[in-house]
Every structure is written in C-alpha cells, then in structure tokens.
Amino acid sequence: MHRQVPVPHDGQVRAGSNTKSFTATVVLQLVAEGKVRLDAPIETYLPQLVRGKGIDGHRITVRQLLQHTSGLPNYTEYIGMENFEGLQHRFFQPHDLLSAALAHPAHFPPGSRWEYSNTNYLVAGLLIERVTGRPVQEEITQRVIRKAGLRHTYWPQPGDQTLRGPHPHGYTTGNLEKGNVIDATVMDPSWGGAAGQLISTPSDLAAFARALLDGRLLPPAQLAEMRKTVDAPLLPGWRYGLGLFSVPLSCGGVYWGHGGDIDGFETRGGATDDGRSVGLAVTALPGTFGDADEAAKAVMAAVDTAFCK
C-alpha cells in the first residue's frame, strides 16, 4: 500500500470459491468413471461422518452437496472469520472445519431449498479422497489443472502462505470492532480447502471455464448434469448447477462461472456457450465501494460489460 508498486498484469490471486468448480469437476469425472453416483447418499462414500442435529448422511445426496441444497450449516460462520488477524496464520484440518459445522443444526431438510454453504464442498473434497485414495489437491491437479493446461494455477502445500508468482497485494479489515486494515496477501488458506483454497490468475480461470464448457474436462452427460440448475436467489435471475452459477447478461443469454471472495481478493468470470470468456480479479481496500454488496455489484457490472461490449 505504501510502495506504489504497479499491479502485475494477470498476477496470481487467491481464487476463493472458484475452487468449487474444480472440485465439482473431479466429482463428475468420478461419476463418469462409475465410481460415484450423483443421487446416492453421501453415507455410501463417507459412512458415519456426516451426523448432527437434523443432519444425516443417509438423507443427503452427492448432487445436493454440489448443488448447495443439502441444508448443511456453513462452517465459515463458526471459525472466527470476523477476526481475520486471529485466523490469518492458523492451520485447519478438514475434519476440524467439518466438526465446527456439525456442531450446529441443519438449516433445512435436504433438497427443500438452496443455500450457499462451504461445508458442502468440504465434504465433497473428503468424498474425492475416500473414493480415489489420494489427496483432493492431487486429484484436482492431475484431473483438472494439468488437463486444462493451466500454468499458473495451483493448490498451496500445507504451511505455504505466500503467492508464488507475480501478484497484487490484497487488503482486508483485521478486526471488525477495531476497523483496522491489514495486508491479507500472506495467509494460511487451509480454511478454504476444497471449497476455496486454489491460487490462480484471471486468464487461467477464463481458460478453465472454456475447457469445461467445450467438453475437454467432462463427457457430455456429466457436463449436462453440471448445467442442470436450481434458483439461487442471490441476485435476480441467478441459478446454480453443480459447482457453476448461471448468470444472466444484459445483452441476452447467460454466462457460466463461479467467482470467489476471500480476504483481500475478489474474482469473477466464466464463459458463454459460444466460447466468449472473461476472468477478472479485484483487490481493494475495504470500504472502497462503501459496503461488500456494493463492491460485488460493481465487479459483476464490469464482468457484464466485458461479455457484452
């Protein structure tokens, strides 16, 4: 903030929830291989793991995880996210995060409505590991990152709190009560896991969206399943498939993508059916746009302009 260093072109950023699209892609590849069934209960693959008040792995399907219709509480509400300084360098195991979520009751019966929850993709990552016998980061790297030719996308190793390549700095509020601003560039991203741990660049995220939609990563049947959507009432017209949002464009049609919000970084973008793709990353001081909703709308407007110009 003080050095006045230019922001690098297409620098690496924390991709946040864009990770979910990568995780969903691996699960759907396993479906194509006959190793996972979308409408099977998660108890089939993770016996005795998902249990709590109103929570039963027998009643939640793999599809409902990927679609955010499981009713599972969102673990990021219970790990101290409001105090970034206390979280910044803390390492989490996936089971610690799951325990934080399962200490709270289900938000609704599985399949009854849509609600965004990082816990869904935390569990999806554990499912990948159980089915393949390999860490989720290895599966994502081999099956998606390398297959799509993404040269600047990677999953940080345990303890790696930096960004490897040229990158901008991201800033966030350290403690909401104090209102102080800190550099969030160096942080332990383990709390993101299969829901939000990846590092990437805007151009790599756009390339991933193109590779996904043009069929290089999934067979037609599984890509079609990914694009079956339900209403996602975040903004008018938004819908959610399996790890993908469908977002309406002002010039007509929709684009498919995800986006990610993680302390210090906001990323948006995706691709259209006719092959247009956009990747956008923003780093800004908290309060630049007045509030988080205003900031998100400004970024979404920029993405819409990029697609429709």
N, C-alpha and C positions, 0 to 999 in steps of 0.2 A: 504494500500500500504506500510505502514511503520511498521506494527506489525508482518509481516512474519507469519501470521496465515494460516495453511493449508486450502485449499479449501475443504468444506464438500462434501462427496460423495453424488451424486444425490440431491444436495441442491436446494432450491426453487429459481426460477429466474422469471423475468418478461417475459411472453410468447409472448408479442407483437402480431403480426398478426396471430399467431396460433389461436387466439380468433375467427378469421373469420370462421374457420371450425366449431367451436362450434355454432356460430350464424347461419350459413347456415344449420346446422343440425336441429336446432329448427324450422327454416322456413320450411324445408322439412317435418318435423313432422306435422306441421300445414297443409301442403298440403295433407299429408296422411289422416288427420282428416277432410278434406273437408272445412277447414276454410280459405285457401288461394289457389289461382290458380297461377301457375308459369307464365303463359302467359297473365295474367290480368295486366292492367296498375296499377302502384302504386297509381294513383289517386283514385282507388277503395277503398283503405285502408287508405290513407293519403290525404284526399281532401284538396285542396288549399295550400298544404305545400311546394311542390317542384316546384318552379317557378323562372324564371330568364331569362336572355338574351339567347335565343335559348334553354331554359330549360322548359319543360312542362311535368308534371306528367302524363298527358294523353298519352304521347308517349313513356314512359319508362316502361318496364315490370319488374315484380319481378325477372324473370330469368336474365334479363340484369343487374340488380343490383348485383346479386350473381355471375355473370359471368364477371363482370368488362367490360361490353360493353355498358354502359349507356351514356357515354360521360360526366358525371358529373365531375366538377373540384374537385381536391383533397384538402380538407380543410387544411391538414397539410402543404401545401405550403404557407399558408396565416396567420399563428398564431405565427410566430416568432420562428420557430424551429431552426433557425441558431444561436439563442442566448439562450442556454439551461438555463443559470443562471436566465434569466428573466421568464422562463417557469416552472422551477423546482417545485415550490411550489404553482403554480397557479391552481385554480379550474375552470373547464369549465362545463357548462351545454351543453347537446347535441344540443340544439337549437342555442346556441352561435356558435358552430362549423359549423352547417349547414348554418347559416347566412353568415359566413366567406366564405364558398364555393360558395353560390348562389349569392354573390356579383360579381362573375366573370362569363363570358360567357361559354356556353357548349364547350367542346373541339372537339366534332364531333357529328353528328346525331346518335341517339340511334341505336345500332345494326350494325353500319358500320365498327367498328374495336374494338380492345382490348386495354385497357389502365388501369393500376392499379390505383385505387382511393379509399382511405379510406372512402370517403363520401358515397360510395355505401353501405358499411356495417354499417355506422352510420344510414342511412335511413332504412336499414333492421332491425336494433335494434328498431327504432321507430315504424316500422310496427308490430313487435312482440308485443310491448307494447299496441298498439292500438287494435290489434286483440284479445289478451288474457286478457287485462285489468290489467296486472301485470307488474312490472319492468322487463326489459330484464335480469338482473342479476339473478332474482328469477327463471325465465324460464330456463335459461342455467344451473343453479344449480340443479333444480329438474329434468329436462328432459335429461340432458347430464352428468353432473359431478357425481351425485349420481347414475344414472342408469349404468354408466360405472365403478363405484367403484373407482373413482379417489380420493384418500385420502389426497392428498397434493396439490390439485388444488382449487382455489377459486377466487372470484371476490372481490377486495378490497372495503370496505364500503367508503362512502364519508368522506374525511379527513384522511383516513388511508394511510399513505405514506411509511410504512415500509413493510418488508417481515417477515411473522410470524415465519417461521421455520428456521432451519439452512440454510445459504445461503452464496454464494460468494459475493464479492463486485464488482460492475461494474463501469467503468470509462468512461468519455466522455470529449470532448472539451467543455469548458464553453461558450466561445465566439470565433467564427471563426477568427475574426480580431485580437484578443489578442493571440489566440493559447494556452490558458491555459487549464490545465487538472483538472477536479474535480471528486469527488466521486458522482456517479449518483444513488447510491443504494436507498437512501431515496428521493422520489419524489412523486408528485401528478400525478397519472396515468389517471386522468379523461379525458384528451385529447384523450386517446385511445378509450374509450367507447366500443361499440360493435365491433369495428374494431381492438382493441388491448389492452384491459385492464387486461386480466387474468394473474394470477400468477400460476405457475405450476412447475413441475420437469421434467427432461428428461424422467424418467421412466413412469411418468403419461402421458406425451404426446405420448410416444410409445404405452401405453396401450389404450389410446383413439383411436389412429389410428387402432389398432387391433379390438377394439369393433365396430368401424364404419364399417370397411371393412368386418367383419364377420357377419354383419346383426343384431347386438344387439341393434342398435340405430335407424335404419330406415328399413321400409319394402323394399322388392326387387325393386319395381317400383321406389321408390324415390331414392334409392341408385344408380339405373341405371341412373336416371336423373342427379344425382350429378356427375357421371363419364362421361357424355357427354361433350367433351372438344372442345375448340377452340384454335387456335395457340396463344401462349403467348410469344412473341419474346424477352424474357429476356436473355435466353441462348439457344443455338441450341437444338431443339427437345422438348423444354418445351411446355406444353399445360396446359390450365386451365379449370376446370369444374365449379361446383357450390361450391365455398369455398375450392377447392382442386387443387393443382398442380399435373400434371403427369410429372415425371422427369425420363429421360432415364438413365439406368445403364450401366456401361462399360462392365458388364458381361452378358448383354442382358435383355430385358424386361424393366419395369418401376417400380418406387415406387410412391405411392400416399401419399401426405402430404402437409404441408404448409410452416412452418417456420415463424420466426419473428425477426425483427430488431428493437430494441428500445434502447434508450440511455443507454449504459453500458452493454447490453446483446444481444447476437445473439443466436437463437435457430433454429435447423433444425432437420428433421427426418420425419418418416412416416412408412408405411407398404407396403408390396408387396401382391399380390393376393394369394401367397402360405403361408402367415402368418408370414414371417420374418418382424421384426420391429426394428427400430433404433430411439433413441432420443439422441440429442447432444446439449449441451449448451456451449457457449464460452463467457468468459469475458476477455477483453484485453484492454490495453491502446491504445487510438487512435494513429495510426501511426505504430503499431507493425508490420503490414504487408505492410506498405507503403501507401496504399490507401484502400478505402472501397471496391472497386471492387475486389482487390487482396485478401482482407480478406474473402469476401464472397466465392470466388473461392476456397480458402484453406479449408473453412468449408465444402463446398459441396464435395470436394475431400475426406475429412475424412468420410462423410456420405456414399459416394460411396464405399469406402474401407470397411466400416463396413458391408454393404449389400453384397459385392461381395467376401469377404475373405473366 
